[in-house]
Amino acid sequence: MTATDAAGNVGNDTAVVTIDTSLPVVSLDDLTTNDTTPALTGAIDDPTATVVVNVDGIDYPATNNGDGTWTLADNTLPALIDGPHTVAVTATDPAGNTATDTATLTIDTVPADLIGAITIPEDLNGDGILNADELGTDGSFNAQVALGPDALDGTVVNVNGVNYTVTAADLANGYITAAIPVTGESPVAIHAEAVDAQGNVDVADADVTVTVDTVPADLIGAITIPEDLNGDGILNADELGTDGSFNAQVALGPDALDGTVVNVNGVNYTVTAADLANGYITAAIPVTGEGPVAIHAEAVGCTR
C-alpha cells in the first residue's frame, strides 16, 4: 500500500490478509430423557469456536471443551415440560463463520406400563392369610406380578429387592413369578417395580401384604363322654341307655365363635351362642354293636 501527501511525500506499508471461509463443523444428536433439565453435549471441530445452544427459542452459551466436544452443563436449562423440544447449536469461529445443527430433545417423565397387579396364587380363599396348608413346607410362597402392555423380553422387574428378567414365556403367561421367603409368623409386604428405558420407575398397582399364620386357632379342646359315669372308658348297658347312641362333648377353645363348625366323626356341628355359654358342643355318637368306638373331632385350624 502506497500513500502520497500534498507535498509529494510518499509512504509505504504492507499487510497480510488471510481469507477464511471455512465453516466450523458442529453437531448434536437427538435425545430422549426423563431429566427435565438435562446436560447437552455434541461435537465441534474447532477448539476456538464459540458455541451457543438455542432451546425453544432461547440462547444458552455452551462450553467448547477444546477436545472436539462441547457441553451445556446440567441444570443450565429451565425445567422443560414433557414432549419434544427443538434444539439448535451454533458454532462461530474467530473469522465469524457460523454453522448450525438441529436436533430434537424429548422429555419423557411418564413411566411405561411395565407391570400391573400383584397376586398370591397360594392364597386359595383370597383372605390375605396363608395358613399351613396354603404355605406348604418349602419356606416360601409365590407372588405373581402381572406384566403391562409395554413389558418386553428382557424387562427387569424388581420384587422386594430381587431382580427378575422377563422372558418370552413370562410374556406369554402375562406375569412373572417371584419366590417370597417366609421367616416366621408375621405379615409379609410385597413391593414390585420396573424401570423403563428413560429411567422412569413403574410400580405395581398396589403393594400387597400377606399374613403368614400357620398356628391353628384354639377352637376346640378335650373330648369327654358324660354317659361314662365312672370314667373307665367303658359304657355298660345302664350308661348307654336304649336310644342306640351316646353323647360326646367337645370343649370349645378361646378362639371359637358363634358359627364355628366342629366336625365329629364326619358330622358337622355349628357352634351357637348357647354352646359358647356352655363351653362345649354335644355330638350324638351312634352305636352299632359291641366294641370300641373311636371319636375324632376337628375344626378348621384345629384337630383333636
C-alpha atoms as one frame of an Amber mdcrd trajectory, in Angstrom:
protein
   0.000   0.000   0.000   1.398   3.458  -1.023   0.179   6.882   0.123   1.351
  10.340  -1.240   0.617  13.583   0.609   0.146  17.100  -0.880   3.864  17.849
  -0.667   4.679  14.796  -2.671   5.907  12.703   0.204   5.359   9.023  -0.353
   4.724   6.440   2.372   4.515   2.667   2.014   3.145  -0.152   4.230   2.371
  -3.830   3.756  -0.114  -6.184   5.372  -1.192  -9.833   5.011  -4.899 -10.583
   4.663  -5.995 -14.143   5.427  -9.126 -15.342   3.720 -11.021 -17.839   5.942
 -14.393 -19.017   4.657 -14.248 -22.498   6.156 -17.237 -23.206   8.343 -16.808
 -24.945  11.670 -18.486 -28.347  11.958 -20.791 -28.676  14.951 -23.258 -31.467
  15.755 -25.894 -32.575  18.236 -27.811 -35.854  18.360 -31.492 -36.344  19.241
 -32.002 -37.126  22.922 -34.852 -38.634  24.948 -34.571 -38.379  28.737 -36.598
 -38.142  31.926 -34.303 -35.349  33.184 -36.220 -32.079  32.792 -33.004 -30.000
  32.960 -30.541 -32.221  31.107 -26.960 -31.595  30.156 -26.409 -31.443  26.398
 -23.241 -32.328  24.539 -22.040 -32.712  20.982 -19.052 -32.422  18.667 -17.155
 -29.349  17.399 -14.125 -29.461  15.111 -12.738 -26.001  16.014 -11.359 -25.608
  19.545 -11.522 -21.799  19.227 -15.150 -21.527  18.148 -17.812 -20.172  20.449
 -20.858 -22.392  20.891 -24.412 -21.282  21.641 -27.321 -23.640  22.216 -30.869
 -22.483  21.497 -33.731 -24.386  23.149 -37.289 -23.365  22.355 -36.036 -20.001
  21.032 -33.780 -19.081  23.977 -29.976 -18.932  23.671 -27.672 -20.551  26.240
 -23.852 -20.166  25.987 -22.149 -23.551  25.948 -18.580 -24.581  26.716 -16.150
 -25.541  23.959 -14.057 -28.144  25.719 -11.178 -27.872  23.226 -11.094 -31.608
  22.717 -13.603 -31.897  19.893 -16.637 -31.692  22.144 -18.908 -29.002  23.531
 -21.119 -29.139  26.625 -24.111 -27.321  28.034 -23.909 -28.020  31.749 -26.584
 -29.940  33.653 -29.331 -27.743  35.138 -28.496 -24.822  32.834 -31.863 -25.195
  31.136 -35.061 -24.364  32.997 -37.363 -27.313  33.791 -38.842 -28.439  30.496
 -42.300 -29.937  30.090 -42.869 -33.438  28.742 -42.724 -33.702  24.980 -40.409
 -32.693  22.120 -38.290 -29.516  22.186 -36.367 -28.041  19.250 -32.657 -27.593
  19.902 -30.230 -25.711  17.648 -26.495 -25.483  18.323 -24.485 -22.765  16.550
 -20.691 -22.556  16.395 -18.900 -19.330  15.386 -15.187 -19.346  14.626 -12.864
 -16.329  15.139 -13.352 -15.328  11.471 -17.092 -15.054  12.028 -18.009 -18.183
  10.116 -21.015 -19.909  11.616 -22.538 -23.358  11.362 -25.690 -24.760  12.932
 -27.061 -28.195  13.641 -30.508 -29.038  14.974 -31.921 -31.914  16.946 -34.980
 -32.863  18.997 -34.830 -33.089  22.768 -37.729 -35.183  24.113 -38.624 -35.047
  27.800 -40.381 -38.221  28.972 -41.157 -38.438  32.690 -44.145 -40.787  32.374
 -43.272 -44.428  33.206 -44.019 -47.063  30.599 -46.766 -49.510  31.628 -44.488
 -52.389  32.524 -46.244 -54.076  35.467 -49.711 -54.278  36.994 -51.290 -56.077
  39.933 -49.614 -58.445  42.401 -51.473 -61.669  43.206 -50.723 -64.590  45.535
 -51.771 -67.911  43.935 -51.273 -69.879  47.184 -53.854 -67.699  48.942 -56.621
 -70.010  47.775 -59.501 -68.266  49.538 -58.184 -64.760  48.890 -58.292 -63.723
  52.546 -54.746 -62.359  52.603 -53.698 -65.029  55.097 -51.566 -68.065  54.309
 -52.293 -70.994  56.577 -50.116 -74.075  56.902 -51.821 -75.947  54.061 -51.599
 -72.970  51.692 -47.991 -72.172  52.604 -46.600 -75.674  52.311 -43.232 -76.727
  53.669 -40.678 -75.077  51.351 -40.375 -71.880  53.404 -41.637 -69.569  50.696
 -44.661 -68.638  48.623 -45.089 -67.203  45.144 -46.104 -63.710  44.120 -47.263
 -63.211  40.550 -46.690 -59.728  39.105 -48.816 -59.001  36.045 -46.947 -57.620
  33.027 -48.172 -54.453  31.340 -48.510 -53.856  27.589 -45.093 -52.136  27.435
 -43.166 -55.033  29.005 -40.614 -56.688  26.746 -38.429 -59.767  26.728 -35.556
 -58.574  28.922 -37.524 -56.104  31.050 -36.294 -56.319  34.648 -38.890 -56.467
  37.423 -37.667 -55.967  40.982 -39.704 -57.683  43.701 -38.660 -56.978  47.290
 -35.126 -56.226  46.147 -34.681 -59.244  43.864 -34.465 -58.763  40.096 -36.431
 -60.988  37.719 -35.764 -60.710  33.984 -38.866 -61.087  31.827 -38.690 -63.948
  29.336 -40.774 -64.833  26.308 -42.541 -67.438  28.444 -43.383 -64.768  31.024
 -44.840 -62.560  28.294 -46.973 -65.476  27.103 -48.160 -66.129  30.671 -48.780
 -62.452  31.309 -46.837 -62.363  34.581 -43.538 -63.079  36.306 -43.339 -65.291
  39.366 -41.281 -64.231  42.375 -40.410 -66.501  45.298 -41.093 -64.712  48.591
 -39.234 -66.179  51.602 -41.089 -66.681  54.873 -39.119 -66.197  58.072 -41.850
 -66.514  60.683 -45.409 -65.796  61.693 -45.857 -62.207  60.585 -47.115 -60.003
  57.766 -45.005 -60.017  54.596 -45.163 -56.888  52.418 -44.623 -57.337  48.667
 -43.462 -54.417  46.517 -42.703 -54.609  42.801 -41.267 -52.062  40.389 -39.642
 -51.844  36.973 -37.596 -49.128  35.243 -38.250 -48.073  31.653 -35.669 -47.048
  29.044 -35.730 -43.408  30.203 -35.216 -44.328  33.860 -38.833 -43.812  34.905
 -39.990 -46.193  37.659 -43.264 -48.056  37.129 -44.626 -49.553  40.345 -47.231
 -52.268  40.745 -50.862 -51.200  41.050 -50.575 -51.613  44.821 -48.289 -53.240
  47.350 -49.699 -56.463  48.786 -49.341 -57.623  52.380 -49.763 -61.297  53.190
 -50.105 -62.543  56.753 -48.465 -65.869  57.478 -50.489 -67.751  60.103 -49.622
 -71.418  60.329 -50.532 -71.832  64.010 -54.057 -73.264  64.318 -56.592 -71.186
  66.218 -57.588 -72.731  69.537 -61.121 -73.703  68.534 -61.685 -76.991  70.361
 -60.244 -78.825  73.340 -60.837 -82.111  75.077 -63.498 -84.685  74.217 -65.470
 -86.088  77.147 -68.239 -88.709  77.404 -70.831 -87.620  80.003 -72.564 -91.050
  79.966 -69.317 -92.700  81.096 -70.225 -92.026  84.705 -67.234 -93.744  86.301
 -64.756 -92.553  83.669 -63.472 -96.024  82.873 -63.862 -95.629  79.116 -66.478
 -98.366  79.008 -70.196 -97.813  78.519 -72.304-100.522  80.113 -75.984-101.052
  79.425 -77.112 -98.687  82.150 -74.762 -95.923  80.989 -75.578 -96.416  77.300
 -79.346 -96.465  77.614 -81.662 -97.653  74.891 -81.536 -94.928  72.233 -78.663
 -96.534  70.283 -76.277 -93.644  70.797 -74.273 -91.752  73.358 -73.091 -88.156
  73.591 -69.627 -86.775  73.141 -68.934 -83.285  74.446 -66.201 -81.369  72.619
 -64.858 -78.480  74.668 -64.686 -75.127  72.847 -61.418 -73.199  72.847 -60.993
 -69.458  73.434 -60.910 -68.754  69.670 -64.257 -70.483  68.948 -67.003 -68.199
  67.675 -70.709 -68.346  67.045 -70.741 -70.105  63.658 -67.521 -72.100  64.055
 -68.035 -75.551  62.538 -66.867 -78.572  64.517 -66.738 -81.914  62.724 -67.173
 -85.012  64.902 -66.741 -88.374  63.178 -67.692 -86.795  59.856 -70.747 -84.893
  61.085 -70.673 -81.092  61.206 -71.937 -79.195  64.234 -72.258 -75.406  64.057
 -71.376 -73.623  67.277 -74.197 -71.496  68.701 -74.279 -68.797  71.345 -75.677
 -71.407  73.752 -72.736 -73.703  73.000 -70.325 -70.867  73.730 -72.093 -70.255
  77.032 -71.878 -73.973  77.879 -68.270 -74.207  76.760 -68.817 -77.238  74.521
 -70.800 -78.747  71.673 -72.621 -82.031  72.036 -72.373 -84.688  69.316 -74.531
 -87.805  69.122 -72.358 -90.884  68.505 -74.279 -93.864  67.054 -73.675 -97.339
  68.468 -73.887-100.222  66.026 -72.717-103.058  68.223 -70.362-104.218  70.930
 -66.844-102.917  70.643 -64.642 -99.825  70.659 -65.997 -96.591  69.143 -63.360
 -94.023  68.120 -64.316 -90.360  68.404 -62.440 -87.750  66.371 -63.219 -84.048
  66.357 -61.767 -81.219  64.311 -62.446 -77.649  63.335 -60.754 -75.601  60.624
 -57.382 -74.783  62.081 -57.558 -77.338  64.884 -57.761 -81.125  65.299 -58.436
 -83.298  68.393
